[in-house]
Amino acid sequence: MTDNFFSENVEAALLETLNKNISLTEIALTGNRFSHSCLSKIKKITQRNLKMIEEHEPNKLKAEIYRLRYEHQKLDQAKSLLNSQQHEIEKVKKYRQEL
C-alpha cells in the first residue's frame, strides 16, 4: 500500500478493516500521509496477528497434552478395572478347582 498518498481521511476505515484481519503481519505504508497514532495502531494490529500465529502451534500442543493426560487417566482406570476382573476370575477358577 505504498505511494498511494492516502490521507488521514482514510485512517478510520483502514483501521477498522485491519482490526478485523487476523492474518496480516506486515504492511508497507510509505508514501502515505497517515498520522503517527494511526501508524502506531496498525503496528499493534500486525504485532497482535504475529503473536497469534506464533502461539497457535504451542496452543495446539497444549490442547493435545491435556487430551493425552485425560486418555492416560482413562487408561489407568481401565487397567484397574481389568485387574479387579482378573482377580475375580482367578477366585472363581480357584473355587471351581476346590469343588
C-alpha positions as CSV (number, residue, x, y, z in Angstrom):
1,M,0.0,0.0,0.0
2,T,2.9,2.3,-0.6
3,D,2.9,5.6,-2.5
4,N,-0.9,6.0,-2.6
5,F,-0.8,9.3,-0.8
6,F,-3.6,8.2,1.5
7,S,-4.5,11.0,3.9
8,E,-5.9,11.0,7.4
9,N,-9.4,10.8,6.0
10,V,-8.8,7.1,5.2
11,E,-7.4,6.2,8.6
12,A,-10.7,5.2,10.3
13,A,-11.8,2.9,7.5
14,L,-8.3,1.4,7.2
15,L,-8.0,0.8,10.9
16,E,-11.5,-0.8,11.1
17,T,-10.7,-3.1,8.2
18,L,-7.2,-4.1,9.5
19,N,-8.5,-4.7,13.0
20,K,-10.9,-7.4,11.6
21,N,-7.9,-9.0,9.8
22,I,-6.2,-11.8,11.8
23,S,-3.5,-12.8,9.3
24,L,-1.8,-9.6,8.3
25,T,1.7,-9.5,9.9
26,E,3.4,-6.9,7.7
27,I,2.3,-3.9,5.7
28,A,4.2,-1.3,3.8
29,L,2.7,2.2,4.1
30,T,5.5,4.5,2.9
31,G,4.4,7.4,0.7
32,N,1.1,8.0,2.6
33,R,0.1,10.7,5.0
34,F,-1.1,8.7,8.0
35,S,-0.8,10.1,11.5
36,H,1.7,8.7,13.9
37,S,-1.2,7.5,16.0
38,C,-2.7,5.5,13.1
39,L,0.7,4.0,12.2
40,S,1.1,3.0,15.9
41,K,-2.3,1.3,15.9
42,I,-1.5,-0.5,12.6
43,K,1.8,-1.7,14.1
44,K,-0.1,-3.1,17.2
45,I,-2.5,-4.9,14.9
46,T,0.3,-6.6,13.0
47,Q,2.1,-7.5,16.2
48,R,-1.1,-9.0,17.6
49,N,-1.6,-11.1,14.5
50,L,2.1,-12.2,14.6
51,K,1.7,-13.2,18.2
52,M,-1.5,-15.2,17.5
53,I,0.3,-17.0,14.7
54,E,3.3,-17.8,16.9
55,E,1.1,-19.0,19.7
56,H,-1.1,-21.1,17.5
57,E,1.2,-24.2,17.4
58,P,2.0,-24.1,21.1
59,N,-1.7,-23.8,21.9
60,K,-2.4,-26.9,19.8
61,L,0.3,-28.8,21.6
62,K,-1.1,-27.8,25.0
63,A,-4.6,-29.0,24.0
64,E,-3.0,-32.3,22.8
65,I,-1.2,-32.6,26.1
66,Y,-4.4,-32.2,28.1
67,R,-6.2,-34.7,25.8
68,L,-3.5,-37.2,26.3
69,R,-3.5,-36.7,30.0
70,Y,-7.2,-37.4,30.1
71,E,-6.8,-40.5,27.9
72,H,-4.0,-41.7,30.2
73,Q,-6.3,-41.3,33.2
74,K,-9.0,-43.3,31.4
75,L,-6.4,-46.0,30.6
76,D,-5.4,-46.2,34.2
77,Q,-9.0,-46.7,35.2
78,A,-9.5,-49.4,32.6
79,K,-6.3,-51.2,33.8
80,S,-7.6,-51.1,37.4
81,L,-11.0,-52.5,36.3
82,L,-9.3,-55.2,34.3
83,N,-7.1,-56.2,37.3
84,S,-10.1,-56.4,39.6
85,Q,-11.9,-58.5,37.0
86,Q,-8.9,-60.8,36.5
87,H,-8.7,-61.2,40.3
88,E,-12.4,-62.2,40.4
89,I,-11.9,-64.7,37.6
90,E,-8.9,-66.3,39.5
91,K,-11.1,-66.5,42.6
92,V,-13.8,-68.3,40.6
93,K,-11.3,-70.7,39.0
94,K,-9.8,-71.5,42.4
95,Y,-13.3,-72.1,43.8
96,R,-14.2,-74.5,41.0
97,Q,-11.0,-76.4,41.5
98,E,-11.8,-76.9,45.1
99,L,-15.1,-78.5,44.2
